[in-house]
Amino acid sequence: MTLTGKTHSGNLPPSTVDPGKIRKDFPIFSRLINGKPLVYLDSTATTLKPAKVIEAVTGYYSRYTANVFRGIYAISEEATAKFEESRGLVAGMIGADPAEIVFVRNASEALNVVYSSWAKTFLHAGDEIITTILEHHSNFVPWQQMALQSKTGFRIWQSDPKGNLSLNDLESLVTKRTKLLAMTAVSNVTGTILPVAGIVKRVREINPGIKVLVDAAQAVPHMPVKVGDWNADFIAFSGHKMLGPTGIGVLWARRELLEVMPPYQYGGEMIREVHRDRTVFHDIPHKFEAGTPHIAGVIGLGAAVRYLTSLGMQSVRTHEQAITTYALKRLQQVPGLKIYGPETADLRGGVIAFTLDGIHPHDTAQILDTDNVCVRVGFHCAQPLHEYLGCGPTVRASFYIYSTEDDIDALIKGIEKVKKVFG
């Protein structure tokens, strides 16, 4: 049985996302470079920022700059209230308890918190970790390195050439020694959407004690995600991939796991009491937030969550599916262009990786840049996947709420220019 995370079948439901209107909320679109508008097709790497998020960040710095939690003066209390309000907004977006929301720098750090705190404490030689071939390096390298350093087993769930996984493989992959499944929700290369809830259910049928860590960096910003629906144990995502500032991310984990996990950093604010011979750590989630946090980043992330929530995450997904459908149709008509990943947009996120016969991806991107068409090239922090697919670096175009059919048309026109230049 092949696993897919198909989000819709048949006709698409209506979307409230109007990219033409939305683009007015993003100051960067008013900029011309060499007299030409921006065609931004790199939202998988980072998203553009709406004015509401920029205003939230500058508002903190211009109106109530102060450290959070311990100040008993007005602007400190205001900053603290805004900070914790953002925690509540993030929790509400994914259906979580605010006490289970830990602020970190990005999804990579969130994944590394699980590695440094939970895995190093509770996994031992002879235990096994499973990850997938679809993973970003951030959810691959920690487990590879743990296997090398601590003699834990490291197994890789392989996909088919389209990036789909087979449920049948779990019968041989998951054993009584398997303690962790670390998986993506959406591949940042093939765009493959994995049915997280179905996978979690199946692996727990084989081994009830297994813990599941989900890299949701390409899921939470793009589609409805509720922790209760997935039933995973850890979920990681980044703020900058969902309209928020850089340098802020989220780890969600079950309360009972956070309670027993040791801190991975020590410093101010994560302690309750310190004596010469002992330290009493703070309650969760503050136990994991040592030192002065990225206050402006957290407040900006709260504004980003408000913005996305006002659109509705199902509408966000519906728009992306529609624009990806259009992009797939146009790209599939280009001779010599190979697309990686599922063939239809209902099976993939808003990302398309491709190559052009006989043309290096960097050359493609450089020529596209002459018309301000912004794409990503390389291995996209997923080199094992590229090697498994038998390809070198790829060109990656990715979409979001502000992406339009005109953007796709500009991409196609740019590709035609590339082919003309290289004969």
Wavefront OBJ file of the C-alpha trace (Angstrom):
o trace
v 0.000 0.000 0.000
v 1.412 3.371 -1.049
v 0.991 6.150 1.453
v -0.196 9.551 0.293
v -1.311 12.626 2.128
v -3.887 13.573 -0.485
v -5.735 16.575 0.862
v -8.628 16.834 -1.573
v -10.279 14.834 -4.297
v -12.626 16.047 -6.986
v -13.386 19.747 -7.261
v -11.436 22.100 -5.053
v -13.398 23.917 -2.347
v -13.506 27.691 -2.726
v -10.615 29.673 -1.289
v -10.791 33.052 0.384
v -7.183 33.684 -0.632
v -6.941 36.384 -3.296
v -3.229 36.724 -4.124
v -3.791 39.960 -6.028
v -5.279 41.564 -2.939
v -2.851 39.864 -0.558
v 0.191 41.205 -2.380
v -0.826 44.720 -1.328
v -0.092 43.658 2.256
v 3.546 42.914 1.411
v 5.766 46.003 1.093
v 8.455 44.139 -0.842
v 6.187 43.838 -3.881
v 6.336 47.607 -4.354
v 10.029 47.315 -5.123
v 11.339 47.246 -8.689
v 14.781 45.811 -9.441
v 16.254 47.139 -12.654
v 12.810 48.433 -13.458
v 11.201 44.994 -13.164
v 8.846 43.558 -10.534
v 9.771 40.737 -8.189
v 8.685 37.186 -9.074
v 9.247 35.379 -5.785
v 9.228 31.586 -6.123
v 11.317 30.618 -3.096
v 8.777 30.513 -0.280
v 9.885 27.037 0.790
v 13.191 28.610 1.850
v 11.546 31.585 3.553
v 8.351 33.519 3.068
v 7.948 37.222 2.472
v 6.659 39.334 5.357
v 3.380 41.272 5.458
v 3.228 44.777 6.872
v 1.348 43.521 9.946
v 4.311 41.360 10.946
v 6.837 44.111 10.248
v 4.752 46.543 12.294
v 4.512 44.093 15.191
v 8.299 43.738 15.292
v 9.023 47.455 14.973
v 6.250 48.178 17.468
v 8.082 46.184 20.116
v 11.351 47.978 19.429
v 9.822 51.443 19.191
v 7.057 51.384 21.836
v 7.725 48.849 24.589
v 11.254 47.460 24.386
v 11.894 45.641 27.643
v 12.851 42.206 28.837
v 10.046 39.807 29.610
v 8.714 38.092 32.738
v 10.497 39.698 35.678
v 10.024 43.400 35.127
v 7.264 44.932 37.239
v 7.104 48.161 35.258
v 4.546 48.880 32.552
v 6.468 48.264 29.340
v 7.970 45.023 30.652
v 4.540 43.790 31.582
v 3.290 44.805 28.143
v 6.123 42.900 26.445
v 5.465 39.858 28.616
v 1.770 39.928 27.823
v 2.443 40.186 24.067
v 5.032 37.406 24.278
v 2.703 34.987 26.034
v -0.201 36.049 23.830
v 1.842 34.847 20.867
v 2.423 31.520 22.591
v -1.323 31.181 22.949
v -1.895 32.086 19.293
v 0.579 29.446 18.112
v -0.972 26.883 20.440
v -4.446 27.707 19.180
v -3.369 27.367 15.562
v -2.278 23.752 16.062
v -4.774 22.820 18.786
v -2.203 22.551 21.572
v -1.793 23.499 25.219
v 0.293 26.714 25.471
v 2.476 24.989 28.087
v 3.544 22.555 25.356
v 4.840 25.321 23.058
v 8.594 25.857 23.355
v 10.087 28.800 21.468
v 13.400 28.082 19.747
v 15.325 29.664 16.844
v 13.908 27.542 14.018
v 12.738 24.035 13.106
v 16.335 22.807 13.034
v 16.842 23.815 16.650
v 13.509 22.276 17.610
v 14.608 18.959 16.107
v 17.940 19.257 17.860
v 16.220 19.851 21.198
v 14.582 16.450 20.807
v 17.974 14.994 19.942
v 19.896 16.724 22.755
v 17.311 16.416 25.503
v 15.001 13.475 24.885
v 17.026 11.130 22.664
v 20.335 11.448 24.501
v 18.523 10.783 27.772
v 16.183 7.961 26.830
v 17.818 6.133 23.895
v 20.599 3.615 24.396
v 22.838 1.272 22.438
v 20.714 -1.321 20.673
v 17.692 0.951 20.314
v 16.666 1.822 16.776
v 15.723 5.059 15.013
v 13.866 5.214 11.701
v 13.843 8.221 9.421
v 12.814 8.609 5.772
v 14.817 9.271 2.656
v 12.691 12.408 2.146
v 14.141 14.250 5.133
v 15.756 17.643 5.340
v 19.271 17.322 6.774
v 17.976 18.718 10.074
v 15.882 15.597 10.607
v 18.445 13.193 9.165
v 21.903 14.161 10.367
v 21.124 14.159 14.140
v 19.902 10.569 13.982
v 22.708 9.474 11.692
v 25.220 10.998 14.095
v 23.550 9.499 17.138
v 23.852 6.078 15.554
v 27.550 6.654 14.934
v 28.197 7.947 18.441
v 25.996 5.779 20.649
v 25.555 2.515 18.724
v 21.835 3.018 18.158
v 20.409 1.523 14.993
v 19.663 3.874 12.112
v 17.219 2.738 9.451
v 15.967 4.658 6.413
v 12.460 4.305 5.006
v 12.898 4.444 1.247
v 10.410 5.933 -1.184
v 9.461 5.050 -4.727
v 10.865 7.229 -7.572
v 7.967 9.699 -7.121
v 8.695 10.216 -3.445
v 5.835 8.059 -2.137
v 6.257 5.709 0.817
v 4.751 2.240 1.160
v 2.937 1.313 4.354
v 3.978 -2.289 3.805
v 7.619 -1.361 4.432
v 6.821 -0.613 8.064
v 6.323 -4.311 8.790
v 10.038 -4.926 8.289
v 11.317 -1.531 9.443
v 9.608 -1.235 12.838
v 10.715 -3.691 15.512
v 10.434 -3.981 19.276
v 13.719 -2.082 19.492
v 12.435 0.902 17.496
v 12.161 3.875 19.839
v 11.770 6.796 17.433
v 10.332 7.496 13.986
v 11.599 10.880 12.729
v 9.673 11.906 9.627
v 8.749 14.911 7.562
v 5.133 15.876 6.961
v 5.869 17.422 3.546
v 9.075 16.998 1.547
v 10.818 20.252 0.709
v 12.020 18.712 -2.586
v 9.405 16.365 -4.023
v 6.571 18.113 -2.194
v 5.232 14.701 -1.111
v 2.560 15.055 1.574
v 2.721 12.203 4.055
v -0.418 11.078 5.917
v 1.076 11.559 9.341
v -1.941 10.329 11.296
v -2.118 7.087 9.323
v 1.594 6.428 9.712
v 1.503 7.116 13.455
v -1.443 4.761 13.873
v 0.298 1.970 11.953
v 3.672 2.172 13.695
v 1.955 2.165 17.097
v 0.067 -0.974 16.118
v 3.425 -2.636 15.503
v 5.205 -1.079 18.484
v 2.979 0.807 20.968
v 5.957 2.408 22.705
v 7.426 4.162 19.685
v 7.740 7.954 19.734
v 7.104 9.979 16.571
v 8.854 13.241 15.706
v 7.433 15.259 12.803
v 9.296 17.936 10.881
v 6.324 20.148 10.018
v 8.282 23.098 8.610
v 6.547 22.641 5.247
v 3.171 21.675 6.711
v 2.103 24.077 9.462
v 2.496 27.167 7.214
v 0.574 25.614 4.334
v -2.347 23.502 5.558
v -4.484 22.789 8.604
v -2.461 20.943 11.265
v -3.820 19.833 14.632
v -1.657 17.924 17.074
v -4.627 15.848 18.199
v -5.262 14.655 14.651
v -1.674 13.602 14.045
v -1.204 12.027 17.498
v 2.577 12.443 17.212
v 4.857 13.137 20.184
v 7.012 15.990 18.865
v 6.359 18.556 16.110
v 8.860 21.138 14.844
v 8.311 24.173 12.616
v 9.810 27.570 11.780
v 8.307 31.040 12.016
v 10.106 32.462 8.991
v 8.421 29.926 6.693
v 4.973 31.148 7.768
v 5.283 34.931 7.305
v 7.066 35.425 10.622
v 10.519 36.818 11.409
v 13.697 34.819 11.063
v 15.273 33.414 14.198
v 12.086 32.079 15.769
v 10.712 28.560 15.686
v 8.533 26.180 17.664
v 8.839 22.803 19.277
v 5.590 21.226 20.352
v 5.842 18.144 22.544
v 3.487 16.233 24.762
v 3.402 17.626 28.272
v 4.396 14.312 29.852
v 7.524 14.201 27.692
v 8.514 17.813 28.355
v 8.125 17.192 32.076
v 10.741 14.423 32.103
v 13.134 15.870 29.501
v 16.152 17.667 31.019
v 16.995 21.201 29.909
v 19.371 21.340 26.968
v 20.682 24.795 27.854
v 21.228 26.493 31.195
v 20.939 30.170 32.057
v 18.576 32.866 33.135
v 14.795 32.484 33.265
v 14.811 28.683 32.935
v 15.466 28.344 36.661
v 13.198 28.712 39.674
v 15.847 28.548 42.398
v 19.643 28.337 42.396
v 21.657 27.432 45.492
v 25.312 26.583 45.876
v 24.602 22.856 45.788
v 21.473 22.521 43.669
v 19.176 24.145 41.108
v 15.408 23.896 40.752
v 14.325 24.375 37.158
v 11.318 26.352 35.996
v 8.055 24.771 34.878
v 7.515 23.918 31.218
v 7.818 25.455 28.719
v 10.190 27.993 30.298
v 12.537 25.210 31.404
v 13.673 25.053 27.774
v 13.918 28.801 27.098
v 17.196 29.856 28.667
v 18.270 33.478 28.551
v 16.597 36.460 26.970
v 14.458 35.073 24.142
v 13.897 36.526 20.679
v 11.085 38.696 22.019
v 10.471 40.645 18.819
v 10.513 37.387 16.866
v 7.905 35.790 19.082
v 5.668 38.856 18.854
v 6.128 38.937 15.071
v 5.248 35.245 14.870
v 2.050 35.972 16.755
v 1.143 38.586 14.143
v 1.899 36.073 11.377
v -0.375 33.489 12.994
v -3.150 36.091 13.213
v -2.724 36.880 9.533
v -2.827 33.252 8.418
v -5.697 32.409 10.742
v -7.723 35.273 9.278
v -7.294 33.695 5.839
v -8.076 30.195 7.069
v -5.525 27.436 6.663
v -7.813 25.379 4.460
v -8.072 28.327 2.092
v -4.289 28.672 2.152
v -3.973 25.024 1.159
v -6.652 25.319 -1.523
v -4.922 28.294 -3.142
v -1.565 26.523 -3.104
v -3.103 23.436 -4.633
v -4.642 25.506 -7.415
v -1.447 27.425 -8.208
v 0.613 24.216 -8.065
v -1.814 22.545 -10.451
v -1.311 25.415 -12.888
v 2.470 25.284 -12.475
v 2.608 21.526 -13.031
v 0.527 21.855 -16.177
v 2.777 24.566 -17.619
v 6.040 22.884 -16.643
v 4.959 19.491 -17.967
v 4.638 21.109 -21.398
v 8.304 22.158 -21.503
v 10.412 19.731 -23.589
v 13.431 18.352 -21.725
v 12.154 19.386 -18.295
v 11.943 16.676 -15.624
v 9.789 17.148 -12.529
v 10.513 15.260 -9.313
v 7.745 14.107 -7.003
v 4.036 13.284 -7.313
v 2.368 14.137 -10.590
v -0.690 15.916 -9.183
v -1.057 18.836 -6.791
v -3.415 17.014 -4.432
v -0.483 14.799 -3.438
v 2.145 17.498 -2.991
v 2.741 20.795 -1.281
v 3.378 24.027 -3.134
v 6.864 23.104 -4.292
v 8.227 21.757 -7.589
v 11.823 20.618 -8.099
v 12.968 20.094 -11.673
v 15.924 19.846 -14.025
v 16.474 20.845 -17.650
v 18.319 18.415 -19.917
v 21.902 19.502 -20.493
v 21.629 22.709 -18.463
v 23.094 23.090 -14.986
v 20.543 24.300 -12.393
v 22.801 27.183 -11.375
v 22.878 28.429 -14.960
v 19.100 28.195 -15.070
v 18.718 30.213 -11.882
v 21.228 32.829 -12.949
v 19.381 33.547 -16.171
v 16.019 33.557 -14.400
v 17.457 36.140 -12.019
v 17.996 38.570 -14.889
v 14.208 38.971 -14.884
v 13.914 38.854 -11.059
v 12.494 35.322 -11.078
v 13.666 33.995 -7.711
v 14.128 30.220 -7.434
v 16.340 27.993 -5.300
v 19.006 25.660 -6.697
v 21.106 22.916 -5.144
v 20.360 19.915 -2.963
v 17.932 21.884 -0.751
v 19.428 20.370 2.417
v 18.285 16.962 1.220
v 21.326 15.485 -0.493
v 20.575 11.840 0.435
v 17.235 12.194 -1.367
v 18.872 13.596 -4.487
v 21.399 10.762 -4.477
v 18.607 8.230 -4.018
v 16.692 9.733 -6.942
v 19.846 9.528 -9.048
v 20.084 13.234 -9.767
v 22.406 16.090 -8.996
v 21.185 19.481 -7.829
v 17.746 20.641 -8.898
v 15.919 23.887 -9.510
v 13.114 24.442 -7.014
v 10.144 26.754 -7.460
v 7.839 27.128 -4.490
v 4.624 29.013 -3.902
v 2.575 30.657 -1.184
v -0.455 32.833 -0.586
v 0.879 35.685 -2.734
v 1.798 33.477 -5.724
v -0.118 34.140 -8.941
v -0.486 32.552 -12.347
v 1.469 35.527 -13.692
v 4.405 34.354 -11.552
v 4.211 30.920 -13.153
v 3.997 32.457 -16.617
v 7.117 34.505 -15.844
v 8.886 31.313 -14.762
v 7.941 29.566 -18.008
v 9.059 32.565 -20.063
v 12.338 32.556 -18.174
v 12.863 28.849 -18.818
v 12.294 29.432 -22.515
v 14.967 32.120 -22.345
v 17.319 29.680 -20.600
v 16.809 27.084 -23.321
v 17.374 29.650 -26.024
v 20.631 30.831 -24.440
v 21.940 27.284 -24.144
v 20.665 26.135 -27.508
l 1 2 3 4 5 6 7 8 9 10 11 12 13 14 15 16 17 18 19 20 21 22 23 24 25 26 27 28 29 30 31 32 33 34 35 36 37 38 39 40 41 42 43 44 45 46 47 48 49 50 51 52 53 54 55 56 57 58 59 60 61 62 63 64 65 66 67 68 69 70 71 72 73 74 75 76 77 78 79 80 81 82 83 84 85 86 87 88 89 90 91 92 93 94 95 96 97 98 99 100 101 102 103 104 105 106 107 108 109 110 111 112 113 114 115 116 117 118 119 120 121 122 123 124 125 126 127 128 129 130 131 132 133 134 135 136 137 138 139 140 141 142 143 144 145 146 147 148 149 150 151 152 153 154 155 156 157 158 159 160 161 162 163 164 165 166 167 168 169 170 171 172 173 174 175 176 177 178 179 180 181 182 183 184 185 186 187 188 189 190 191 192 193 194 195 196 197 198 199 200 201 202 203 204 205 206 207 208 209 210 211 212 213 214 215 216 217 218 219 220 221 222 223 224 225 226 227 228 229 230 231 232 233 234 235 236 237 238 239 240 241 242 243 244 245 246 247 248 249 250 251 252 253 254 255 256 257 258 259 260 261 262 263 264 265 266 267 268 269 270 271 272 273 274 275 276 277 278 279 280 281 282 283 284 285 286 287 288 289 290 291 292 293 294 295 296 297 298 299 300 301 302 303 304 305 306 307 308 309 310 311 312 313 314 315 316 317 318 319 320 321 322 323 324 325 326 327 328 329 330 331 332 333 334 335 336 337 338 339 340 341 342 343 344 345 346 347 348 349 350 351 352 353 354 355 356 357 358 359 360 361 362 363 364 365 366 367 368 369 370 371 372 373 374 375 376 377 378 379 380 381 382 383 384 385 386 387 388 389 390 391 392 393 394 395 396 397 398 399 400 401 402 403 404 405 406 407 408 409 410 411 412 413 414 415 416 417 418 419 420 421 422 423
